[in-house]
Amino acid sequence: MQTQIIVLAAGKGTRMHSALPKVLHLLAGKPLLAHVLDTAQRLPGQRTWVVAGVDLTLVQQACVGYPVSWVAQREPLGTAHAVSQALPELDDTGTALILYGDVPLLEPATLTAMVASAALGALALLTAHTEHPTGYGRILRDGSGAVIGIVEEKDATPEQRARTEINTGIIAVPVQKLRAWLARVGNANAQGEYYLTDIVALAAAEGAMIQTFHPHSLAEIEGVNDRAQLARLERHYQKSHAERLLAAGATLADPARFDCRGELRVGRDVFIDINCVFEGRVMLGDDVRIGPNCVIRDAQIGRGAVIKANTLIEGPVVVAAGAQVGPFARLREGTHIGEQARIGNFVETKQAEFGRGSKANHLAYVGDAWLGEDVNVGAGTITCNYDGVAKHRTNIGAGAFIGSNSALVAPVTVGPGATIGAGSTITVDVPAEHLGVGRGKQRNIPGWQRPSKKDEH
């Protein structure tokens, strides 16, 4: 039996005070809605619809690549109305699971149990007990403890508001029953809206089986209505990720000052200092050390490598075992730093391959270049790889020495063991073991006097 997931994402999010749709605000570097869709994809045998409002096109563009169908809710008439917009697409033989685009941290295991219950004919509700139920609808039970309905806070009596079991809005239900109950939902309430929660009272009146389930933590069911809630969920997400890394054998100098905005895998005895941000897919081998204030995106860092403070890595980038990078270095896409190589302060690389033991210790730009083993790149060196129209390549053989403040004008090759004199502009190939010098001849002028200012008095 197919699980048919409807994600409600049409809310305006007025309390965010933003031109951006609420479901597109970022949590851990990814839109809230994307987190929900990732969870949906982890459920077996599912098909997913997203119901969005006036910002449908913008939401679609932000979630390109997800295998979902899109449904427009032209008027904001409530959650029951939003679900009904997707109903024509659903198969009556399946199970419907209702999720929300601003509730990003639900766990698949929680939802799997609910779907299994609904597949057997039950109306499955996700509820929770909290000491601070303000803002949520309350679960109503009869004297025997059976669920008889849900009341929204604005419609609740003082006695009902005192209840601590809240409705999360997450529901799993047979499609055929959902269709019948939605047809009977009205809008006689304080908001004048069609509430999805009204189907619970209809189900209870029919004697339908209603089962409640609970999340593993309250953070799972917390939605985002304002930026303060978004910030709280961000810290919860990062805290959970940090705890998983600690359990995997990494040391974090301060787990409260750590941010992962993608996928981070670590080996044993990894050390990560404060204020580091990891984006995309990052893999850290055994014994890797990451200094403070680094940003690393889409990179593979080999065993024993050291990334020093304030380094920016914008991958895909590979740093091989034992290499050192930084401080204040920038490695751009296509960079491959070989074993035991060294990239120092204020060095930028792009589409560059450094062989084993090669080094550029400070103040250099190496782009569209291949360097063999044990090459030394002096301070102030640049590979002039762009002529205004196309990129060109620089090749530097093993053991070459590039003197400080040199410009290598690509396409050009410096042979193995060659030396480039400091301050040279190299425009033609330099053969192996040769000295290449490309600079004006120095002249010393005796008796020269510096200009001086005239005395105006």
N, C-alpha and C positions, 0 to 999 in steps of 0.2 A: 504494500500500500504506500503510495507516494506521499511524502511530507511536502505540503504546499505552503510556503512561507510568505507571509505578507508583512513587509516592513513599512511602517508608517513614518513618512519623512516630510510631511507637508507643513509642519509647525513653523510659524513666522519667527519665533524666538525673539520677541520684542525686548525681553529683559537683557539680551546680549548687547543691545544698543549698537548694532552692526549692520552694514549693508550686505554682509555675507550670510547666506542661509545658515541657521543654527547647526544643521547636521554636517556642514562643511568646515566648522571650526576644528582645529587640530588637537588631537590627543596623541602624545608620543610621536609627533611628526606626521600623523595620518588623520584624515577626516573621521569624525565620529561615525558617520555612516559606513565608512570602509571597515571599521572594526566590527560593526554588526554584520556586514556582508561576509567578512572572513569567518565569523562564527557560524553563520548560516551554511557556508560551503563545507564546513566540517561535519555537518549532519548527513547521514547516509540517505540516498534516494530522494534528495530534495530538489525542488524547483522554486525559484524566488521571484516575487514581484515587489517593486518599490513604488509606493504611492507618494507622489510629490505634488507640491502646489504650484504657485505662479513661477517659482524658480526652477521648474522641471528641467529646462535645458541646461542651466548652470550646474545643477546637481548631476545630471547625466555626464557632462563633460569632466567633472571631477572624479567620476567613478568608471571611467573608460576601462574596459578589460574585464569587468566582472560579468559573469554569465547570468544576467538578470533581465527581466521584462519590466517595462516602465508603464505606470498608470498615472494619469493626471487627475487631481482633485481640484476642480475649477473654483469651488466655493468652500470655505472652511466651516463646514456644518457639523463637525464633531467626529469622534473616532469611529462610531458605527457607520457614519456616512462614508468615511474614508475607506473602511474595509469593504463596503458595498461596491465601491468603484472597481475593485479587483475581482469581485465575485463571479462576473460572467466568464472569467478566464479559468476558473477552478473546476476540477473534476469532482463530481459528487461522491465518487468512491474513495477519495483521499482524505487526509487529515490536514486541517489548517492550523498553522502556528502563527500567532500575531506577535511581532516584535516592533521595537521602536528605534528609529534612527538616532536618537539622542541618549540611548542606554547602551554604552559601548563595551561593558566589561562582563557581560553574561558568559558563563562557561557552557560549552557544549554538553557536558555531562548533566547539568541541570535541565537543559531542554530535552535531552534524549529521554529522560524518565517521564516527562510530561507528554511527549509525543506517543510513547508506548501506551500510556494510560488512555489517551484519546483514541488510539487505534482500536481499543477494546470498547469504545462507545462512550467514554466518560467526557465530561467537561473538566479539563485540567486547568487549575489556577495556580499561579505563582504568587504566594503571599509571604509576608515577613512580619516579625514582631520587633517593634522598636520603641524606645522610650520617648522618641521625638517624632510622632506621626504627622506633625503639621504639614499640610500640603498634599497629603495622600488621601485617596478614598479609603473608607473603612470596611472591613469584612463584617457582615452581619451573620450571626449564627443563632439557631434556636436553642431551646433548653437542653437538647440532646447533643449539641455541638455541631449539628449539620449546618452547612452553609445555606443561607436562604436569600442572600442578596449582597449587593455592594452599594454603599451610599457615598457620593462625592462630598468632599468636605464642605463645599458651599451650600449643599442641600442638607447637611447633617444637623441633627439636634445636638444640644450640649452633651447629652448622655452618649450619643453615638460618637461624638468627637473624642470622648474620653477613652474609647477603645484603642488598643495599641497594635492590633493586627491590621496591616495595611495591604491594599491592593497594589501590585506592581504594574498591572496592565498587561502582563504576559499571559496569553491564553492559548491552549491547544484544544481543538474541538473537531469532531467529524464535520466535514464540509456540508453534508446534507442537513445536519442539525443547525449549523451556523446560518445557512441560507434561510431556513424557516424562522429562526428566532429574530434575525435582523429585519425581516419583513414586518415584525410586530413592534419594533422599537420606536418610541415617540420622542418628542422633545419638550415635554412639560417639565422643565427644570429651570433653575436659576440662570443658566447660561443660554437657554433656548437651543441647545445642541442635542444631537443624537449620540447618546453615550453607548459605547460598546459594552460597558459594564452592566447595562440593563438586561443583557441576555442571561445573566446569572439568576436573577429573580424569575425570569421566564422558565429557565431550566428547572429551578427548584419547584415551581408551581406544577410542572409536568411530572415531577418525581424522577427527573433524570439523575443519573449518578454524577456527583460533583466531588472531585478530589483536589486537595490542596497540596502543593509542593513548596519547598523552601530552598532559598539559595544557600550556598556554603558561607557566604559573607554578605553583609549589607552593601558593600561596594559593588557587588555584582548587579544590583538592581537600581543603583543610584543613577538618575538621569541628570542631564545638564540643562539648566534653565537660565543660568547666568555665569559670568566669568569666574566668580568665586567657586562655584561648584566645579567648573572645568579645572581650575587650579588644584582643587582637592583631589579630583580623580587622577590628574597628572601625577601628583606626588604618590598616590596609592599605587598607580601602575609602576612608577619607577622604583618604589620601595619593594614591590613584589619581584620585579626583575632583578634588583640588587640582591635580594635574598636567594634567588635561584643561582646567581653567579657565585655567591659565597659558598653555597652548598656544593658547587661544581669544582671548588678548589681555587677560586680567585680571591685576592685580597683587595678590598676597596678602602682607600684611606679614609673616606667618609661616605657611607652609603646614602646619606641624605644629599650629597652633592655629586650625583651621578645621573646621567640621562642617556637612555637608549631609545632611539627613534627608528628602530628597524630590527634586524636580527643580529645578535652578537653571540658568538660561540667562543669559548675559552678553553685552553689547555690547563695543565696543572701549574700551580705556583705563579700565576699571572698576578702582577701588581698594577692597579689603576689608581692614579692619584686623583685629587679633587678636581671638580668642574670639567670633567671630560664628557664629550658628547659623541655618541656613536650613531651613525645613520646608514641606511641601506643594509648591506650584508657585510659583516666584518668578522674575520676569524683571527684569533690571537693564539699563537702556538705556546707550548710550554715555556715558562720562565720569561715571557715577554714583560717588559716594564714600560708603562705609559706615564709620562710626566704630567704635571698639572696643566689645565686649560687647553687641552688638545681637542680638535674636532677631526674625527676620522670617519670617512664615508667610503663604502664599497672597497674594502682593502683586505689583503691577506698578509699578516705579519708573522714571520717565521720564528722558530724557536730561538730564545735568547736575544732577540732584537730589542733595541732600546729606542723609544720615541720620546724625545726630550720635550721640555715645556713649550707650550704655545705653538705647537706644530699643527698645520692644516693639511690634511690628506683628502683629496677629492678624486676618488677612484673612477674606474678600476685601477688599483695600484697593488703591486706586490713588493714587499720588503722581505728579503730572504734572511735566513738564520744568521744571527750575530751582527747584523748591520746596525748602524746608529744613524738616527735622523734627528735634526734639530740642535739647539732650540731655534724657534722662529723660522722654521723651514716650511716650504709649500710644495707638496708633491701633487701634480695634477694628473689627469687621466692618461693611461698608457705608460706610466712610469714603472720600471722594474729595477729595484735596487738589489744588487747581487750580494752574496754572502760576504760578511766582514767589510762591506763598503761603508762609506761615511758621507753623509750629507749634513752640512753645518748650518750655521745661522745665516738667515737671509739668502738662502739658495732656493731657487724655483726651478722645477723640472716639469716637462710635459712631453709625452711620447718619447721618453728617454730610457735607455737601458744602460745601467752601470754594471760592469763586470766585477768579479770578485776582487775585493781589496781596493777598488777605485775610490777616489774621494774628491769632493768639492766642498771645502770646509767653510767657505764664507763668500757672500756677496757675488753670486754667479747666477746666470740663467742658462740652462741646458735644455733645449727643445728640439724634437725631431732628430735625435742623436743616438748613436751606438758607441759605447766606450768598452774597450776590452779590459782585461785584468790590470790592476795596479796602475791605473792612469791617475795623474795628479792634475786637477783643474785649479789654477790659481785664482786669487780673489779678483773680482771685477771682470771675469771672463764671461763672454756671451757667445752663444751660437746664433748667428744672424740667419734664422730659418725662413723668414717670410719676406718676399720681394714686393709685396703689395698686391699680388695676384695669387701666387701659389706658395706652398710650403716646400722646403728643400731639406735634404738630409746631410748631417755631418757624421763622418765615421772617424773614430780615433782608436788607433791600434794599441795593443797591450804595452804597458810600460812607458807610454808617451807622457811628456811633461809640458803642460800648457802654462806659460808664464802669466803673471798677473796682468790684468787690464788688457787682455787680448780679445780681439773680435774675429771669430771664425765665420767667414761669409760662405754660406752653403749655396750649392752643393760643393763640398770639399772633403778631402780625406787627409788625415794626418797619420802617417805610417807608424808601425810599432817602433818604440824606442826613440821616436823623434822628439825634438825639443822646440817649443815656440818661445822666442824671446819676448820678455815682458813688453807690453805696450804695442804689440804687433797687430796689424790687420792682415789676415791671411785670406787670400782670394784664389790661390791655386794650390793644388795638392803638394804636400810635403812628404818626400819619400822616407822610408824607414831609416832610422839612425841619423837623419839630417837635422840641422838647425835651421828653422824657418824664422826669418826676421823681416817684418814688413812695416817699417816706420821711417820717418824722415831723419836724415843725419843731423846729429846734434852739433850746434855751433855755440861756442862761448865767446862773447864779445867783451873785450877788456875795456875798462874805463866807462862803462855805461852808467848813466845817472838816472835814477828814478825821477819821474816828474813830481813836482812839489806844488803845493798851493801857494798862490801869491798872497803876500801880506796886504790885506785891504786897508790897513791903517797907515 
